[in-house]
Amino acid sequence: MVSLLQPHQSQQLEDFLTLVFGESFRPLAQAYIRCMFSDDYRKPAFLVCQEDGTIVGAAAVSEEFFTVNTWGISWMAVHPDHQNKGIGSQVIEACVDEIAQRIKVPSTVILSVYNDDAAFYLKNGFSGTTPDHETGVYLSRMVNPRVLH
């Protein structure tokens, strides 16, 4: 089940992200998580996938600062013991759905991935393979606002 991160889950998410990305990312993870529960403009929103109360997948969505009608997905992670079980696809779709609920006009969702990970995102509706400034590519996907009745 994928849902928005709740404040009481902050430490568990920090530990999860540190497990997946490495201890050197802990300060950055702390800052992003803190920002989610702040009054900051265009703050990120973490979505987490849990199994038996344990976070096994996560990602953050945020409105991009450099342009309008553009959102980003970052911090995409699946626990190493839970990969290749569809969790990543569930998290990505939950992120796209969350963005669709927040937007008022069609918008672009972007992310930057290493070339080895591009196939996963292409399979999940993203397109384009524009080289980024390191060794990866930028991918994008159009999202329409969710019409609530």
C-alpha positions in Angstrom: 0.0 0.0 0.0 1.4 3.4 -1.0 0.4 6.5 1.0 1.7 9.9 2.0 4.4 9.9 4.7 3.1 10.8 8.2 5.2 12.7 10.6 5.6 9.8 12.9 7.2 7.8 10.0 10.0 10.4 9.5 12.8 8.5 11.3 11.8 5.2 9.6 12.0 6.9 6.1 15.3 8.6 7.0 16.8 5.2 7.9 15.3 3.5 4.8 16.7 6.2 2.5 20.1 5.9 4.2 20.0 2.1 3.8 19.3 2.4 0.0 21.4 5.5 -0.9 24.2 5.3 1.7 25.0 7.0 5.0 26.4 10.1 3.2 22.9 10.9 2.1 21.4 11.0 5.6 21.7 14.8 6.1 20.1 15.5 2.7 17.3 13.0 3.5 16.8 14.7 6.9 16.5 18.1 5.1 14.0 16.8 2.5 11.8 15.1 5.1 11.9 18.1 7.4 10.9 20.3 4.5 7.8 18.1 3.8 6.3 19.1 7.2 7.3 22.7 7.0 5.7 25.8 5.6 8.2 26.0 2.7 6.9 27.0 -0.7 6.7 24.1 -3.1 7.7 21.5 -0.5 8.2 17.9 -1.4 5.7 15.2 -0.5 7.1 11.7 0.2 5.0 8.7 -0.7 5.9 5.4 1.0 5.0 1.8 0.3 4.8 -0.3 3.4 4.6 -4.0 4.1 3.7 -5.0 7.7 4.3 -1.5 8.9 7.8 -1.4 7.4 8.8 1.0 4.5 9.9 -1.0 1.5 9.6 1.7 -1.2 9.5 5.5 -1.4 9.7 8.5 -3.6 9.2 12.2 -3.3 7.2 14.5 -5.6 7.7 18.3 -5.8 6.8 21.2 -8.0 9.9 22.4 -9.8 11.2 25.9 -9.3 12.7 26.6 -12.6 9.5 26.5 -14.7 5.7 26.3 -14.5 3.6 23.2 -14.8 6.5 20.9 -14.1 6.9 18.5 -11.3 9.7 16.2 -10.4 10.0 12.8 -8.8 13.1 12.2 -6.7 14.3 9.8 -4.0 12.8 6.8 -5.8 13.9 3.8 -3.8 12.9 0.1 -3.2 14.5 -1.9 -0.4 17.0 -4.3 -1.9 15.2 -7.3 -0.5 11.9 -6.3 -2.1 13.0 -5.4 -5.6 11.5 -7.0 -8.7 8.1 -7.4 -7.0 6.3 -4.5 -8.6 6.8 -2.1 -5.7 8.7 0.5 -7.8 5.9 0.6 -10.3 3.3 1.0 -7.5 5.3 3.9 -6.1 5.8 5.6 -9.4 2.1 5.4 -10.2 1.2 6.7 -6.8 3.5 9.6 -7.4 1.9 10.4 -10.8 -1.5 10.1 -9.1 -0.5 12.4 -6.3 0.7 15.0 -8.9 -2.5 14.6 -10.9 -4.5 15.5 -7.7 -2.4 18.6 -7.1 -2.4 20.2 -10.6 -5.0 22.3 -12.3 -3.6 22.1 -15.9 -1.7 19.4 -17.8 1.8 19.2 -16.5 5.1 17.5 -17.2 6.7 15.2 -14.7 10.5 14.9 -15.0 13.2 12.8 -13.4 16.9 12.1 -13.9 18.1 8.5 -13.8 21.2 6.6 -14.5 21.2 4.8 -17.9 20.9 1.4 -16.2 17.6 2.5 -14.6 16.0 4.1 -17.7 14.3 0.9 -18.9 12.2 0.7 -15.7 10.9 4.3 -16.1 10.3 3.8 -19.9 8.2 0.8 -19.0 6.3 3.0 -16.5 5.2 5.6 -19.1 8.1 8.0 -19.2 9.9 8.9 -22.5 12.9 10.7 -23.8 16.5 10.0 -23.1 18.1 13.4 -23.0 21.6 13.2 -21.5 22.0 14.9 -18.1 25.1 16.6 -16.8 26.6 13.4 -15.3 26.1 9.8 -16.6 22.3 9.6 -16.8 19.4 10.8 -18.7 16.3 13.0 -18.2 12.9 11.4 -18.7 9.5 12.9 -18.7 5.8 12.0 -18.7 2.7 14.2 -19.2 0.1 14.1 -16.5 -3.4 15.5 -16.7 -5.2 16.9 -13.7 -7.5 14.5 -11.9 -11.1 15.6 -12.3 -12.9 15.1 -8.9 -16.7 14.7 -9.1 
